[in-house]
């Protein structure tokens, strides 16, 4: 099969399948004894995937185009063999193919346990990467006496993992030396749990029609993002979709809550995100969420860890008349714009100590961008 696949979506699957069927009909059956069998299997695949229908698992396991092509056609017509192998491979994984035209999305391996939770390894198509506690492309829980744990490669449909040395893996809870993960799959290697995500994998539930205010805000925020200094604080309590977009991105992020106790609030926590110029996350957050109080934005050159420590200190504040500190939802633009009108110069200086500017949406109907600097 070719190193970089063409079939990255259901539309692409249908296109390549039709090409293979046309090509098969042009070949001479007297010189290609396997043609009737190949043609029958292509017909079967076409019927089971007609109009993007997802074939049953039993049907997806019935075809043998891949082994047929690899054993009999590689030396005769390698391009045709690659095409058949790719059709067979993606037919077996058809539910993992997104709808629509093919898009070369990156894969993301994310640490999901221990002190390095939320760290991401971005995977380009077809590029193998190693993971381990030492001597790896992606060192996790580094240890001078550590070793490689596994290799991972993303082909655009599945992430393939292969154990290194004596480090057996657990993939979706099943012991294995080798396996695959689709979007939101998970695995464990040497007591560290990882999950795998696909960049921009989940489309919105409805077509997006951004407002003029959202588009104006996006233009300004993109200018700031392209400097490499733009952050967002996304409120997962406001939107499951916002957190889904952050997770399915290449952008570094982490909860503002700390430790195992903080992990209990993953679904409703505020998350700091460092927005990357090569990512579409900012566009998706603004076009889908502007006006719904998904969070705020900040510009800073201080670095991720320092910005996170800065904002963590405002999660609880002392309130006159209250015996205990109160939670302060400063990352909710509705709260922030109210606070901005009443804060003292000292409070403003403290809030902006590590950041250059904070940007947030103003209330409807105009939804213009508010600026705190």
N, C-alpha and C positions, 0 to 999 in steps of 0.2 A: 504494500500500500504506500502511496506517496507520503513524503515527510509532512507536508502541509496539505490538509484536506480542503476540498471545495465545499463539502457538505457540512455546513454549520447551522443550517436552519431547515425547516420543512419545505420552504419554497425551493431552496437549493437541492434538496433531496429529490423533489419531483423533476427538476430540470436535468440533473445528472442521470436519473433513472430513464427519462425519455431519450436522452442522448445514447445511453447504452442499448436501449431497445432498438433504436434506429440503426445503430452500428451493427448490432447482431443480425438484423435482417439483411444487411448488405454482404455478409460473409458467405462463403461457399460451404454448404454442409458436407460436401464430399471431402474437403480438406480439414474440416473442423468437426469431428464426430460428436463433440460435446454440445454443439449448438442447440439441438432440440431441448436438451436438459436445461441449458442456460436460459433459453427463451421461455420455457415453462416457468422457471423460477422468477424471472423478471416480471412475467405476467401475474404471477401470484402476489408478488410484492406490490405491483401497481394496484391490484384489486384491494389489497388490505390497507393501503395508504391513500386511497382515492379521496380527494378533497381534504387532505390533511387529517383523515381519521386515524386514530391511534390503534394499531393492531394489538390483539390480545397477546399476552406473553407466550402462550403456546405456539401461536403463529410465528412470532419473531424468532423462535428457536428451531423452526423447521427448515430454514434455508441452508444451503451448503455452498453458496457462490464463492465465498472467500477461500475455503480449502480447495475447491475445484480450480479456481484461477491460479492460486499459489503453486499448486502441484503440476498443472498442465499447460498454463498459458504464459508464465513469466518469461520463458525463453523464446516464445514465438512472437508475442505482442505484449511487451511489458506495460505499455500505456493502457491497453484494454484490460489487462489483468488487474492493474491498479484501480481502474474504474469499478470493476466488479467487486473487488475486495472492499473498497470504500462503501459501496452500496450495501453489501452484506453487513459490514461492521456497524454502519449507522442505522440500518433496519433493526438490528438487535437492540439498539439504544434509542429507538425512535422517540420515546417519551421525553428524553433529555433534549431533543432538538426544539429550539424556540420557533414560534411562528414568524412569518415574515421573511424578508430578504436576509441573506447571510451577513453577519457582522463579526469581525475578528475581535472578539472580547478576550481580555486577559483573565487568567485565573488568580485566585487569592487563597493562599494557605494561611490560616490564622491560628496563633497560639490561643488555647482556650482554657488553660489551667496554669496555676503557679504565678509567680511574681511578674512574669512577662506577658500576662494575659493581654490580648488585643493586638499584639505585634503581628504585622503582616509581611508575608513574602509574596511579592508580585511575580506571577509566572507568565512569561511570554509564550506564544504558541510554539510548541516543538522544542523548547529549550530545557534540557534536564537540569535540575538543581538538587543539591544535596543538603540534608538537614541533620544536625547532630549537636552534641555538646562540645565538640572541638573539630578543627580541620574540615569544616563544612562551609558551603556557600551561605547558609543561614544557621548561625550558632544560637542555640536556645539553652538557657540555664548553663552558661559556659563553665567548663571545668578543664584545667590544664591536662588532666589525665583522661579526659573524655574521648569520644570516638564518633564516627558517622553512625547515624541511626537508620536513615532511609534515603532513597532517591525518589524524586517526584517529577513527572513531566505532564504537561497539559496539552492535549491535542485539539482542543476546541469543542470537544464533546464530553470527554471524561478526563479526570486526573488519574494517572497510573502511578502507583507507589510500589516500590521494591525495597524490601528489607536489606540492610547492609550488615555483614558479619553475622553475629549470633543474636542480633536484636530482632526478635520476632515482633510482628505488629498485631494490633487488633483493629479491624476495620468494621465499623458499625457493630461492634461488640463481638465479632467473630475472629478467632486467631487465624493469622495468615502470614505468609512470607511475601505475598504479592496480592494486589487488589486494585479496585477502582473506586473513585468517588465522583458522584454527580454534584450539582449545586446543593449546598447545605448538607453534604455528607460529612462524616466525622470518623476519626481514627485516634488510636493511642499508640505511642511509641516511647518506651522507657519512662513510664509514669507521667508523661506529658500528653495531654489531650489536644488535638487540633481539629479544626473544621475547615471545610473547603467551600469557597463561594465563587461564583462567576460574576464578573463585572457587569453591572447594568442588566442583570438577567431577567428581573421581574418587571414587566411593563405595568403602567398604571391601569387600574380597573376600568377607567373611562378615559376617553380622549381628553387631552389637556388643552385648554384655551386660556393662556395667561393674559392677565389684564395689562393695560398700558402701564400701570404703575409697577407691575412685576417686571416687565421688560425694561423699563427705565432703571429699576433697581439692579437688575441683572447686568446691564451695561456698566454701571458704576462698580459693582462688586467684581466683575470680571477684570476690570482694569486693576483693581487692588490685588486680586488673586494672582495675576500674572507677575507680580513682584515677588511672589513666594512667601508673603507675610500675612495672608488672610486666614483667619480661623473662624469656625462657627461653633456655637454651643447649641446643640440640638436637644430639645426636650422630648424624650421618648414618651413621657406621660401624656403629651399632647397628640401624638400620632405614631401608630405602629408603622405606618408607611415611611415616615421620616427615618426611623431607625433602620428599616429594611434597606433604604437607599444608601445609608452610611455603611452598613455591613457589606453590601454588594458594590463596593467601590475599592479603588486602590489607595484611598486617602488614609493616612494614619489617624487613629482616633483612640480614645480611652474614656471610660466613665470618670466623672468627677468624684464619685464615691470610691472609697478605698477598701481593700481587704475582702475577706470572705463574707463579712456582714454586708458590705456594699454589693457583692455579687447577688445577694438575695433580692436586690432592687433593680436588676438589669433591665427589666421591662419598663421601668418608669424613671430611670436615672437621667440626669443631664450628661451629655457627651461632648467632649471637646474634640473637634475635627480640624486637622490642618489641611486646607483645601489645596490640591495640587493643580498646576497649570495644565497637565496632560490628562486630567480627569473631567468627566461630564457631571460630576456630583453637584457642583454649584448650580449648574443649569437646571438640573432636575429638582433640587431643593426649592429654588426660587420659582420656577414655572409651575410647580405643583403645589407649593405650600405658602407662597407669599399671601398674607392676609389671614392666615389660620394660626398665627402665633406659634410656629414650629421652633423658633429660637432667635438668637441674635448673632451678630458678626463682630469680629474685632480684628484690628490690624496690629501686628507686633513683630519685631525682629528679634525677640528675646529667646526663641526656641521653644519647642513643644513642652518639655518638662517644666520649664520656668513659668510659661503661660498657664499651664495646668495648676501648679502650686499657687500662683497668684489668684486664680479664680476660686480655688477650693476654700480659701480663707473667708469667702463671702457666703458660703452655703448656710452658715448659722450666724445670727447677729444678736447682740444684746438689745432688748427692748425695755424701755422704762416701764416699770410696774409688773414685769414678768420675772418670775424666779429663775427660769431656765432660758437659755438661748433659743431663739425661734428660727425655723427654716426660712430662708430668704430666697424666693424664686426670682432672682435678678435676671435670669436667662429667659424669662417670659417677657416678651416685648411690651405687654400690657402693664406688667409690674414695673419694668424699667422706665417707661416713659412717665409714669406717675411719680416714681422716685426721683427722676431727673428734674422734675419741676420743684421738688421740695428739698433736695440735698444741699448741704452746706458746702462751702468751698473746700473744707478739709475732707469731707466725704468724697467729693468729686476727685480731688487729688489722689486719695487713697485708691479709688476704683480704677483710676487711669495710670497708676504708678508703673505698671509693666507693659501697658498697651498704649498705642498712639491714638487710637480712636475706636469707639464702639458705634456700630450702626444697627438700626432696628426699624421695623415697620411702624408707621403711625396708624392710628385707627381709621376705619372706613368712614366716609366713602372714598377719600382720596388715596389712602395707603401709601403716601409718600414716605421716603426714607428719612428717619430721624438720625441725627449725628450728635454724639457726645464726645467732646474732645477738650 
